[in-house]
Amino acid sequence: MRDQKTRLAGAIASAITILCALVLALDGVPPMRWLFVGWSVANTLWVFYALRLSSLSLLSSQIVFCLIDVAGMLHYWIL
């Protein structure tokens, strides 16, 4: 059951990341607010995935990406 949840988190995180990247690549004026929300969800799942795999390199990169997402959301939603 745990391995299934881990694989599912990785698959969902990949799908969200790919979807957000496609929107960014294909849309002339992308809805940046929602891309950062999508990436935040994906990065949170990646953090879960990294913890389950005990991968410090994946964990550290995703924590940095989460911080970048927060900065992006602050920029587009609040400032």
RAMO-V402403 format. One record per helix or strand. SS is the DSSP state (H for helix, E for strand). FROM is the first residue (numbers start at 1). TO is the last residue. If there is no record, write none. Layout:
# RAMO-V402403
ss=SS from=FROM to=TO
ss=SS from=FROM to=TO
This chain:
# RAMO-V402403
ss=H from=2 to=26
ss=H from=32 to=53
ss=H from=56 to=78
